Amino acid sequence: MGVKKKRHDPSVQNGHAKMYHQTNGSVNDTFVDPMAVTWTEKYSSRIEKVWSKIPKFVGTFLVTTAICCMGLGISGDWLLILVHVIKQYRGHVADNLNVTDVDGLLESLKLKGFGYFWLGASTISYTIYYGIGGFLHWYFYVRQRDRPEEWKCQPTKFLSPELERHEIMFGSLSLLLNSTTTAMVACYVSNGGYSTIYYDPFEYPIWWFFLQFAVIFLYQDYATYWLHRIYHIPFLYKHFHKLHHKYKQPTAFSVTAIHPVESTHIQLTLILPIFLIPIHWAPFYIVALYTYYHGIIDHSGINFKAHWWQPWQPDAIFHDNHHQYFHVNFAFNIYFWDILHGTYRRKDRVYTEDIYYGRGKELTKASAKELKADIEERKSENPKAYRDNKLVYDLSNEDLQEQNVATMITKKKKKKHY
């Protein structure tokens, strides 16, 4: 009789149960924690029955659509898109609202009907965040939890329940701020407030309409590269960005789990072009949808890979590495920025939370403790998350021998110097 192989249970990490508690001697009762968005775990069997009847290509389409919807929901930009569509065909949105003149100040600031905008933005955003976010959580982290080596960037490591609650709570706070900011901009624009947005594609040369896609994309991505890198300066990292790096194994909910100051800073930077240069609303929000989609993908912890038509786009493991190793790989949608500025992860470097500025530490200068911890981190990565299913940063015995020889030479030079 063959020995039955024990299946790895990723719901348990470091001796702590991830989603289950012991009740009346049983460990099979699911712990329903609303803050961990586990409603999908409670109804997992029912969802699975329905899902099993859906064709695979339809299921893939639904998951992709869900990610796009979540991207629009967490930023609240769905409301701005709606405002621009209505403005293009009907004029001002707020003119159609039945709003009493309770606060003349709001009207003078071109924020008439702000309460309606804010309520709509917040309600839809939270519904998408918890509803679709819960679905994505089920699709990957519940439905495929027994085989993480097939899909997860760090298959042996999962966030603890405490960190899951933490990212949901702070994500919800940032979501409120994002929705409020978006509601203000949408209300302001709908009331005829100043912006450089235009609606007729032929108002400016048609070549500018198409060139905007590249201009907006390059501006936003390069600006966020530097914003991200600046928030990794020791002072800003410790007081603001460190909050986001509590999640070494990020999930889609980690996207909005950012310090409120940083979240608002990023959002205001991204919308700056609509007040500075002539921008047609369609290219602007198509680019926004693309970046939000990949923001969720990159934080998902899942080994998504860029398509053949995206030579600029890094695979999801690129940003997963950023969370795992902290101060490296600062770019989002164009990894060339990291290559250009020397912050792209290197095989011959050790990266920890205490090594700042994206350069890492040479293997020859790393302590035995640092090197041991780094090797363990490298082993926890999933080869399937990389191209050709190979661990790009795995250190071979030859690499380590070279490191030992280099260390010995360095020590001899120091002795001669003294």
C-alpha positions in Angstrom: 0.0 0.0 0.0 1.5 3.4 -1.1 2.1 6.2 1.4 -0.4 9.0 0.9 1.3 12.3 0.3 0.3 15.0 2.8 -1.2 17.9 0.9 0.2 21.4 1.8 -2.4 23.5 3.7 -1.7 27.1 2.9 -4.4 28.1 5.3 -1.9 27.5 8.1 1.3 29.6 8.3 3.8 29.7 11.2 1.4 27.6 13.3 -1.6 30.0 13.0 -4.8 29.0 11.4 -5.6 31.4 8.6 -9.4 31.1 8.2 -10.6 28.5 10.6 -11.2 28.3 14.3 -12.0 25.4 16.6 -15.6 25.1 17.7 -16.9 22.3 19.8 -13.9 20.1 19.0 -14.2 20.7 15.3 -11.8 22.6 13.1 -14.1 22.5 10.0 -16.3 25.5 10.9 -15.5 28.5 8.8 -14.8 31.6 10.7 -17.0 34.3 9.1 -15.1 37.6 9.4 -16.7 40.4 7.5 -13.6 42.5 7.6 -11.6 39.7 5.9 -14.3 39.6 3.1 -14.9 35.9 3.8 -18.5 35.9 2.7 -17.3 34.0 -0.4 -15.8 31.4 1.9 -19.1 30.9 3.6 -20.9 30.3 0.3 -18.0 28.8 -1.5 -19.7 25.5 -2.3 -22.8 27.3 -3.8 -20.6 29.6 -5.9 -18.6 26.6 -7.1 -21.7 24.8 -8.3 -22.7 27.8 -10.4 -19.2 28.5 -11.6 -18.6 24.9 -12.7 -21.4 25.3 -15.3 -19.8 28.4 -16.9 -17.6 27.8 -19.9 -13.9 28.4 -19.3 -13.6 31.3 -21.7 -16.6 33.0 -20.2 -15.2 32.6 -16.7 -11.9 34.2 -17.8 -13.8 37.1 -19.3 -15.8 37.5 -16.1 -12.7 37.6 -14.0 -11.0 40.1 -16.3 -14.1 42.3 -16.2 -14.3 42.0 -12.5 -10.7 43.2 -12.1 -11.5 46.2 -14.4 -14.6 47.1 -12.4 -12.7 46.9 -9.2 -10.1 49.2 -10.6 -12.7 51.8 -11.5 -14.4 51.2 -8.2 -11.4 51.7 -5.9 -10.6 55.1 -7.6 -14.2 56.2 -8.0 -13.3 57.1 -11.6 -16.5 55.4 -12.9 -18.3 58.6 -11.7 -16.0 60.9 -13.7 -16.5 58.8 -16.8 -20.3 59.0 -16.3 -20.1 62.7 -15.9 -18.0 63.2 -19.1 -20.3 60.9 -21.1 -23.4 62.9 -20.0 -21.6 66.2 -20.6 -20.6 65.2 -24.1 -24.2 64.5 -25.0 -26.4 66.5 -22.6 -24.4 69.3 -21.0 -24.0 69.9 -17.3 -25.0 67.1 -15.0 -25.8 69.1 -11.9 -28.4 71.2 -13.9 -30.5 68.1 -14.0 -30.4 67.5 -10.2 -33.2 68.7 -7.9 -31.0 70.4 -5.4 -32.2 73.1 -3.0 -29.9 76.1 -2.4 -29.0 75.2 1.2 -25.4 76.2 0.9 -24.6 79.0 -1.4 -20.9 78.5 -0.8 -21.0 75.1 -2.6 -22.6 76.6 -5.6 -20.1 79.5 -5.7 -17.4 76.9 -5.7 -19.1 75.0 -8.5 -19.9 72.1 -6.2 -23.6 72.3 -6.5 -25.1 68.8 -5.7 -21.9 67.6 -4.2 -23.8 65.4 -1.7 -25.3 63.4 -4.5 -22.0 62.9 -6.2 -20.3 61.9 -3.0 -23.1 59.5 -2.0 -23.1 57.9 -5.4 -19.3 57.6 -5.6 -19.0 56.1 -2.1 -21.9 53.7 -2.4 -20.8 52.2 -5.8 -17.2 52.1 -4.9 -17.7 50.2 -1.6 -20.2 47.8 -3.3 -17.6 47.0 -6.0 -14.8 46.8 -3.4 -16.5 44.3 -1.2 -18.6 42.6 -3.8 -16.2 42.1 -6.7 -13.2 42.1 -4.4 -14.9 39.2 -2.5 -15.5 37.4 -5.7 -11.8 37.7 -6.8 -10.8 36.6 -3.3 -12.9 33.5 -3.7 -11.8 32.7 -7.3 -8.1 32.6 -6.3 -7.6 32.4 -2.6 -10.5 30.1 -1.7 -11.2 28.1 -4.9 -7.5 27.3 -5.6 -6.1 27.5 -2.1 -5.1 23.8 -2.1 -2.7 24.3 -5.0 -0.9 27.6 -4.5 2.2 26.4 -6.3 0.2 26.7 -9.5 -0.8 30.3 -9.2 0.7 32.2 -6.3 3.9 34.3 -6.5 4.9 33.2 -2.9 3.1 29.9 -2.7 4.3 29.0 0.9 3.3 32.3 2.4 -0.1 33.9 3.0 -1.2 37.0 4.9 -2.3 36.3 8.5 -6.0 37.0 9.3 -4.9 40.1 11.3 -3.1 41.6 8.3 -6.0 40.8 6.1 -8.3 42.8 8.4 -5.7 45.5 8.5 -5.5 45.9 4.7 -9.3 45.9 4.4 -9.7 48.6 7.1 -7.0 50.9 5.7 -8.1 50.1 2.2 -11.6 51.1 3.1 -10.4 54.4 4.6 -8.4 55.2 1.4 -11.4 54.3 -0.6 -13.5 56.9 1.2 -10.8 59.5 0.5 -10.5 58.5 -3.1 -14.3 58.6 -3.6 -14.5 62.0 -1.9 -11.8 63.4 -4.1 -13.3 62.0 -7.2 -16.8 63.2 -6.2 -15.4 66.8 -5.8 -13.7 66.7 -9.2 -16.7 65.2 -10.9 -19.1 67.7 -9.3 -16.8 70.6 -10.1 -16.4 69.6 -13.8 -20.1 68.9 -14.2 -20.9 72.4 -12.9 -18.7 74.0 -15.5 -15.6 74.4 -13.4 -12.2 75.0 -15.0 -10.5 72.1 -16.7 -8.7 71.5 -19.9 -10.9 68.6 -20.9 -12.5 68.7 -24.3 -15.3 66.5 -25.8 -15.1 67.0 -29.6 -12.2 64.8 -30.9 -11.7 67.3 -33.7 -11.4 70.3 -31.6 -7.6 69.8 -31.8 -5.6 68.1 -34.5 -6.6 64.4 -34.7 -3.0 63.3 -34.3 -3.0 64.9 -30.8 -6.1 62.8 -29.9 -4.1 59.6 -30.5 -0.8 60.9 -29.1 -2.5 61.7 -25.8 -2.6 57.9 -25.0 1.2 57.8 -24.9 1.7 61.2 -23.3 -0.7 60.5 -20.5 0.6 57.0 -19.9 4.3 58.1 -19.9 3.5 61.1 -17.6 1.5 59.1 -15.1 3.9 56.1 -15.0 7.1 58.2 -14.7 5.5 60.5 -12.1 4.3 57.6 -10.0 7.8 56.0 -10.3 9.3 59.0 -8.6 6.5 59.5 -6.2 6.9 55.8 -5.1 10.7 56.1 -4.9 10.4 59.4 -2.9 8.1 57.6 -0.4 10.9 55.1 0.1 13.3 57.7 1.5 13.8 56.7 5.2 11.7 59.5 6.8 8.8 59.2 4.4 8.9 55.4 4.4 8.8 55.1 8.2 6.0 57.7 8.6 3.9 57.0 5.6 4.7 54.2 3.1 5.7 51.6 5.6 2.0 51.0 6.2 1.6 49.6 2.7 4.6 47.3 3.2 3.1 45.5 6.1 1.8 43.2 3.4 4.8 41.1 2.2 2.4 38.8 0.4 0.1 41.4 -1.2 -3.5 40.8 -2.4 -5.8 42.8 -4.5 -7.0 44.6 -1.4 -3.5 45.8 -0.7 -3.9 48.3 -3.6 -5.8 50.8 -1.6 -4.2 50.0 1.8 -2.1 53.1 1.7 -1.6 56.0 4.1 -4.3 58.6 3.5 -1.7 61.3 2.9 0.1 59.3 0.2 -3.1 58.1 -1.3 -4.4 61.6 -1.8 -1.0 62.8 -3.1 -1.0 60.1 -5.7 -4.5 60.7 -6.9 -4.0 64.4 -7.2 -0.8 63.8 -9.2 -2.6 61.5 -11.6 -5.4 63.9 -12.4 -3.1 66.9 -12.9 -3.1 66.8 -16.7 -6.8 67.5 -17.0 -6.1 71.0 -15.5 -2.9 71.7 -17.5 -3.0 70.6 -21.1 -5.9 69.9 -23.6 -7.1 66.4 -22.8 -9.9 64.5 -24.4 -11.7 62.6 -21.6 -11.7 59.2 -23.5 -7.9 58.7 -23.8 -7.4 59.9 -20.3 -9.8 57.3 -18.7 -8.8 54.5 -21.1 -5.3 54.9 -19.8 -6.6 55.2 -16.2 -8.5 51.9 -16.6 -5.4 50.2 -17.9 -3.3 51.4 -15.0 -5.9 50.5 -12.4 -6.3 47.1 -13.9 -2.6 46.4 -13.6 -2.5 47.9 -10.2 -4.8 45.2 -9.0 -3.0 42.5 -11.0 0.4 43.6 -9.6 -0.8 43.5 -6.0 -2.8 40.3 -6.4 0.0 38.0 -5.4 -0.9 35.9 -8.5 1.6 34.9 -11.2 0.0 36.9 -14.0 2.2 37.6 -17.0 2.2 40.4 -19.5 0.9 39.7 -23.0 3.1 39.7 -26.1 1.8 43.1 -27.1 3.0 44.6 -23.8 6.8 44.6 -24.1 6.9 47.5 -21.6 4.8 45.8 -18.9 6.5 43.8 -16.2 4.9 40.6 -14.9 3.1 40.6 -11.6 6.1 39.0 -9.9 8.0 42.3 -10.5 5.9 44.2 -8.0 5.5 41.2 -5.8 9.3 41.3 -5.5 9.0 44.9 -4.4 6.7 43.9 -1.5 8.9 40.9 -0.6 12.2 42.8 -0.8 11.0 46.4 0.0 13.3 48.9 -1.6 13.6 47.8 -5.2 11.5 47.7 -8.4 9.7 51.0 -7.9 8.1 51.2 -11.3 4.6 50.1 -12.1 3.8 49.7 -15.8 7.2 50.5 -17.4 10.0 48.6 -15.8 12.5 50.5 -17.9 12.4 53.3 -15.3 14.1 51.0 -12.8 16.7 49.9 -15.3 17.4 53.6 -16.2 17.9 54.6 -12.6 19.6 51.5 -11.3 16.8 50.4 -9.0 16.0 47.2 -10.9 16.5 44.1 -8.8 19.8 42.4 -9.3 20.8 38.8 -8.6 24.1 39.8 -6.9 22.4 42.0 -4.4 20.7 41.5 -1.0 17.6 43.6 -0.3 16.0 44.1 3.2 13.7 46.7 4.8 16.7 48.4 6.3 18.7 48.8 3.0 17.3 51.9 1.3 17.6 53.7 -2.1 17.0 50.7 -4.4 20.6 49.7 -4.8 20.6 46.8 -2.3 23.8 45.4 -0.8 26.5 43.5 -2.6 26.6 39.8 -1.7 30.2 40.2 -0.7 29.3 42.9 1.9 26.2 41.1 3.3 26.5 39.4 6.7 26.0 35.7 7.1 22.7 36.4 8.7 21.5 38.7 5.9 22.7 36.2 3.3 20.9 33.3 4.9 17.6 35.2 5.2 17.9 36.4 1.6 18.5 32.8 0.3 15.4 31.7 2.2 13.3 34.5 0.6 14.5 33.5 -2.8 13.6 29.9 -2.3 10.0 31.0 -1.3 9.4 32.5 -4.8 7.5 30.5 -7.4 9.4 29.6 -10.5 6.1 29.6 -12.4 5.9 33.3 -11.8 8.9 33.9 -14.0 9.4 33.5 -17.8 10.4 30.0 -18.8 9.3 28.9 -15.3 12.8 29.4 -13.8 13.8 31.2 -10.7 15.8 34.1 -12.2 17.3 35.2 -8.9 18.2 31.7 -7.5 21.7 31.5 -6.2 23.6 28.4 -7.3 26.5 26.8 -5.4 28.8 28.4 -7.9 27.3 31.9 -7.2 27.9 31.3 -3.5 31.4 30.0 -4.0 32.2 33.1 -6.0 30.8 35.2 -3.2 32.9 33.4 -0.6 36.1 33.9 -2.7 35.3 37.6 -3.2 34.7 38.0 0.5 38.1 36.3 1.3 39.9 38.6 -1.1 38.3 41.6 0.4 39.3 40.5 3.9 42.9 40.0 2.8 43.0 43.5 1.2 41.8 45.0 4.5 44.4 43.1 6.5 47.2 44.4 4.1 45.8 47.9 4.5 46.1 47.8 8.2 
